[in-house]
């Protein structure tokens, strides 16, 4: 197997786009596949197919004897060696025939025009090399050559596998690793050619979002156009080789209804969070790495009223809000090699206050500067929401009020709720672990606690500050607040019961609740 190439099935016929090969993925019959295998043969664990820009990709996950990690094997089984050779000749001719500059490749708006040029040129070349090719074959070859010639090459084909959460390059001498939603960390059969190719991909990603990675600036945090987050490091910072870590975000965004349906949070607890967001109380979403903090923040954004303006401030774009919201995303910028041109979170906060925001989202808080930005935003009179690394509400309070973040304890009660997310690494399940309110002396009171034995979020304490704060700002009695919580719970139960889980569908129901609550409740009662 050559590095930088897929494992290609050895077929004599040229058959890239037959109906049989382009069929949708079927459930794998792993038991049948393992029958007759020798004692030293790899044991098939999983098998499925998907399409990447019209290219059929076959995936098999198998466990080889003596290997501690299963292997994720990707194949484009419909391309023979002969076809591969001819495609390479076509690709070389395309490079000569279709002229474009580096700036065109890096310009997201021009990417579609480049693909159109390739597709237009490829028709003539395919007719020359494959005179009997039909339209489906031409489309297939076009997609394959574009993937080979532009962007991140074969990595982009991997990124269309919706079962992957992470795609990782540790160095060119190692295979690409992936984190599978069902099987955890897996080695793949995909290699990159050399360290220069890894560096080229990292630089390409950086330039697309106005950032750079070089010997002087060997660290990169960026995002792809689909919202996936990318981290890259260069030698000698990463001593074994250049690295790229791509965290894929779901192409089907999570909503609060999906979160409830998955058992991550209860409707009762979600109705409390809805109440806090509706009445503009600030919240901090804490949790460990990959615990679902950003997904939870995106879900809770379903509760924002559609007639309010939302400004998000992030170092790296991670927040993805529903399209129906009035949202302006903003990103910081690092200084150039001369130390000029930096745009910090503080700069963006000051600027956002001139944009008449109703809500401010301050991405992920990692350092003291970001924590200061968070509390400055709260004290400007806006409701603010952010994510934070901490495993419990107590740990969140301690990390915020002690060095190196060192927020004065007197400022902490500006946050009304701390919502803690948890991931069970053994089972892969994500759960809301705690919902806590912040008390006046920078202490916390846990309202809901996850019971691992029952796999359930359980109410453990009565509110000491959350309900009194709502009474103060809304003028409602405790009985009226309790009734409104029940109303919200009925609506959330209705969404789950009727399987209304799409972003726009959930958003429509909640938006209608804000504009015509009686009509929504009447429909639910019917």
N, C-alpha and C positions, 0 to 999 in steps of 0.2 A: 504493500500500500504506500503510495507516495504522500508525503506530507502536503497539506493544503488541499487535498482531494477527498471526495467521498469514496467509500467502498462501492464500486460499480459492479452490478451483476454481469457476468460474462455471457452475453447472448450474441448470436451471429446476426439475427435479423434486426433491422432498424424498426423499432416499434414504440416510439415515444408517447403515443397518444391514443392507444386503442381504448375502446369502451371498457373492456375488462380491467385494464390497468388503472383507469381513472374512476373506478367505483368508489363509493364512500367507505370509510373505515368500518370493518366488521369486528364484533367481539372476538377476541382471540380464544381459540380452543387449545390452551396450553397443554392439557392432558394428552390430547391426540398428538400434538407436536412432539411431546417428549417420549411417546411410545417408540420403541425400537432404538432409542439412543443408547450408545455404549456407556459404560461406567465413568469414562473420562470425558464424555461429551458435555458441553455446556447445558445446563438445565434452563429451559425457557420459562420465564416468569410472566412476561406480558408481551403482547404483540398488537399493534394497531397501525392505522394509516391516517394521514391528513394531507391537505394540499397547501402548498405555499406558492401563491401567485400562479396557480394553475399547474404547478409541478407536483406530481404525486410522490409523497415521501413515505417510505415504509420504515416503521420503528419496531425493533425487538429489544427486550430487556432480558438478559440471561445471566446466570450465575455459573462461572467456570470453576472447576475444581482447583483448589489452591489459591483462588482469588478471594479477597475479603470484601471486595466491592463489586456489585453487579455491573455489567457492561451495557450501555445504551448504544445500540448500533443503528445508525441511520443509513438508508440506502435509497438511491434513485434507481430502482430496479428496471425502469423502462428505457434506459440508455445503454446501448452496447458499446464496446470498446471502439468499434468502427465508427459509430455515430459520434462518440466523444472526440475522435480524431478529426472528423469533418467539422464538428462544431467549433473546435479550436481554430481551424483554418478560417471559418466564417467570422469568428471573433476578431482575428487579426485583420481581416479585410474591413470589418466594421470600424475598427479603430482608425484606419486610413480614410474610409469613406465618410464617416460622420465626425466632423471636427467640432470640438468644444473645448473651452478652457477649464482650468481648475476651479475658477470662480463659479462657473456654471454648475459644476458638480456639487459645490458646497451650498449653493443657493437653493433652499427648499422650494421656492416658487418656480424655479427653472427645472427642477428634477423631473416633473411631468413632461416638459417639452423635450428633454433628453430622451426619455423613454419613447416618446412618439417618434423621434428621429431614428432610434434604433429599430422600432417596429416597422417603420416605413422602409428602411434600408434592408431589413432582414427578409422581406418578402421576395425581393429580387434575388438575394443570395440563396435563399432556401429553394426557390424555383430552379436555380442553377445546380445546386448540389443534391436536392431531393425533388426531382421533377414530378413525382407521383404524390407528394405530400398534400394532405387536405387542410382545410382551414384550422381544424383543431390542432393538428400537428404544428402548423405555423405559429399558433398562439403559444403552444407549449415551448417550442424552441426559442421564441422571443422572450418569454419569461425566464427561461433557463439562462440565456445569454446575458440578460440584464442583471440577473443575480450574480453571475460570474464576473461581470465587468464593472459594475457600479456598487457603491455602498460598502457594506461589510461582508460581501461575498457569501460564503456558505453559512456564516453566523446568522445571517438574516433568514435563511431557511429554517435553522433551528428555532429562531425566535417566533416562528409561526406555530410552534407546538404549544397549544394552550395548557398542556399538562406540566409545563416547566415553569418554575418560579425563578430560578437563577441559572445563568450561563457564565461559566468562570474559565478564564485562561490564567494559569499560574506561571507558565513559561512555554516557550515554543517546543522544548524537548518533551513536554508532557502532553497527553491528550486533553482536549477540552473537557471540563467537568460540567455536570448539570445537576440541579436540585429538582427532583421530580415530586409532584404533589402526592403521589402514592408510594413511591419507593425510596425517597430521600436522595442522598448524594449518589451519583452514578458516574463512572468513567464513560467517555464516548469513544467512538472510532474515528473522531475528527481531529486532525492536527492542523496547526498553522505552519506555514512554510519555514519561517525563521523569526528571530526577535525583531527584525526590521518591519515585518508584516504586522506584528502585534503593535509596534510603535506607530505605524502608519494608521491603523484602525483607530487607535486612541486619539491621534492628532486630528483625524477626520471628524470624529465625534465632537471634539472640542471646538474646532473651527465652525461647525454647523451652529453652535450656540454662542459664538463670540468669545470662546475661551481657548487657552492654549496650554499645551503640555510640552515641556522641553527639559533639557539638562538643568536649566536654571529654575524651572518650575515643574518638578517631576510628579506632582500630585494633581489629579483632576477629578472633580465632581461635576457631572453634567447630566443631561437627559436627552433622550431621543424624541423624535416628533410624535411618536405614539404615547409618550409619557413615561416610558421605561427609564429607570435611573441607571447611570453608568458611573463607576469609579475606576480609575486607572492609575497605575504607578509605573515609573521607569527605573531601570537600573541606574546607579547602585542602591537606590532607596530600597527596592525589593531585590535582594541580593541574588536570588536564583534566576531572575529574568523579569521581563516586562509583564505586567498583569493587567487584565481587564475583568471587571465584575459587572454583569448586567442583571439588574433586578427587574423582572418583567411584572408589569401591572396588568391586572385582568382586563381583557378586551370587553368583557361584559361587566360593567361597573357594579360594585356591591351597593345595595340599598338597605335601608333599615328593615324592610320586610324580608329580604334574603338573609340578613343577619339573624333575625328572630327565627326564621324557618330552619336555619342551620344549627340552632340551639346555642348560639354565641351569647345572646342576651334575652331576657324575658320581656314580654310586653309591658309588664308593670314597671320594670326598671327603665325601659326605653321611654315610657310616658313621663317619668321624672325628668329625664334628660330633655325631652321635648318641651316640657314646661319651663325648664331653665333657659333653653335657647329662645323660646317664644318671647319670654319677658326679659331678654337681653342680659342674662347673668353669664359671667365668664367661666370658662372651664378649661382644664388641663387634661390631656389624654396621655397617660403614662403607660409604660410597658417595656419589656425587653426587646431585643432585636428580632424582627420578623414576627412580632406578636400580633400584628394587625392594627397598629396605632393609626397609621395614615388611612387605612381602609375604614376604620371606625370613624375618623374625622370626616371622611367623604360621605359616610352614611348619615351621620348626624347633621350634615349640611342639608339633607332632605327637609329638615325642620325650619330652615330659614324662610321667612316670608318672601315671596317672589317680587315684592315691590320695594325691596331694600337693596342698597348697593354694597357689594362685598369686595374688599381689597385683600389680596393675599400677598405676603412678603416672605420670600424663601431664598436660601442660598442655592438650592437645587430644586427644580420644579418637580414636586411630588403630588400636590393637591390636584384632584380632578373633580370638579363640581358639575352637577347637572346643567344641561344647556339652557334650561328655562330660567336660571338664576341670572341676576344682574351682577356679573363677576368680572373683575379686572385682576389678572395674575401679574405679579411683579417679581423680578429676580435681581439679586445682587450681582456685582461685577468686581472681579479681582483687579488689583493694579497691574499695569504693564511692566515691562522689564525696567523702565525708568522710575517705577514707583508712582506713576500717575494714572489717573482715570478710574480709581476705585469708587464704587458705589456701594456703601455699606447698608446694613439693615436699618441703622439709625437714619441714614439719608432717605431711604425709601419710606420710613415711617413719617418723617417730617413732610415729605412730599405727599404721602397718602392723605394726610390731614387736610390738604388743600383740594382734595378730590371729593369731598363730601361723602365719606364712607359711613355706612350704618353698622357694618361689621368688619373687623380686621382679623385675618388669620396670619399668625406668625410662625408658619412652618414648624420646623423642629428646633427646639431650644437645646443647644449643646454647651455653649460657653457663657461666660458672664455677660459679654456684650449683648448676646441674644436675649438673655433673661432681663437685662435692663430695658431692652426694646419692648419686650412683652409687657412689663409693668408700666412703662411710660405710656404705652398704647391704652392700657386699662384706665390709667388715671387721666387720660384725655376725655373720658366719659363714654368710651365705646366698649361694646362687648367684644372680647378677644378670645380666640381659641388657638391652642398650640399643642404640639406633641412633645414628649419628654421621655428620656430613658430613666426608668425606675421600675422596680418589680412590685412594689406595694405603695400605698398612699403614704405610709410613714416614711419610707425611703425617699419618696418624692419630696416631702417636706424637709427632711434632713439634707438632701442634696441641694435643694434650693437655698436653704438658710445657712449653709456652711461653705467654707472655701472649697473649690475655687470660684463657685458661682456667687455665694455670699450675698444673697438678697436680704435686706433688713427684715426681721420677723414681723415688724409692724406693717409691712406692705403686703404680706402674704394673704390676709383675708380678702383682698381684692378679687382673688379667685374663689368662686362659689363652690365649684365641684371639681374633684379629682377623679377621673375615670381610669381605672387600671385594666389593661388588656394582658392576657396570659396565653402562652402557647405551650401545649404539652408536646414535647419533642418526641416522645415515644409513640404517641398516636397521631401526631400532626394536627390535632384539633385546636382551635382558638376559642377562647372564652373571655367574657368580661369578668375579671377577677374581683374587683372591688369598685364600689361607688361611694365616695366619701365627701363630706362637706368640710370646709375649713373654718375653724372656730376663731374667735377674736384674738387669742393669744398664740396664733400660729400653731395651734394643735389641730388634730383632725378627728372627725367622728365618722366611723364607717356605717353607712346606711344599708348597703347590700354587700354580701360576701359570698363568693363562689364556694359551694360544697362539692368537693371532688368526688366524694363517695356517692352522692345522689346525682352528680352532674347537673347541678341546678344552682341558680343565683338566688340566695335566700336573704330576706330582709332581717337584719339583726338589731338595729337600733332606731329609735325615733329621731326625727330631725330636731336639732337645737338652734340652727341659724337659717337653714334653707327656707323652711316654711315661714318663719317670722319675717325674713327678707322679702319673700313674695307678698306677704300680707301688707308689708310697709309700702311697697312700690305699686301694688295693684289695687289696694283698698278692699280686697276680697276677704271674706271671713274664712276660717279654717274649713268650714263645711263646704263653702263654695269652691275652694281650691280642691278639696277631696272629690267633689263632683266633676270638676274639670279634668282631673287626673283619670277618673273612670271613663269619661268621654274619649279621651285620647287613647286609653287602653282598648276601648271598643273599636275604634278606628283601626288601630294596629292589628287587632285580632281579625278584623274584616279583611284587611290587605292580605294577611297570611292565608286565611280560609279560602279566599277567592283566587289565590295564587297571583296576586297583583304585585309583581316583584321588579318590573322594569323601571329604569330611572324616570322616564317621562310619565309612566302610568302612576307611580308612587307620587311623583311631584304634582301631578294634576289633582289627585285626591287631596293632598295636603294644602295645595294652593287654594282649592275650592273651600276647604275648611276655614281658611282665613277670611275668605270673601263672603261665603254663604254657609255658615256652620249649621244652621237649622236644616238646610236642604241635604247636607251630607249625612247628618245623624238620622234624618227621616228615611233616607234611602237605605242606610245600614239596618235600621229597625225592620224595614220591610223584608 
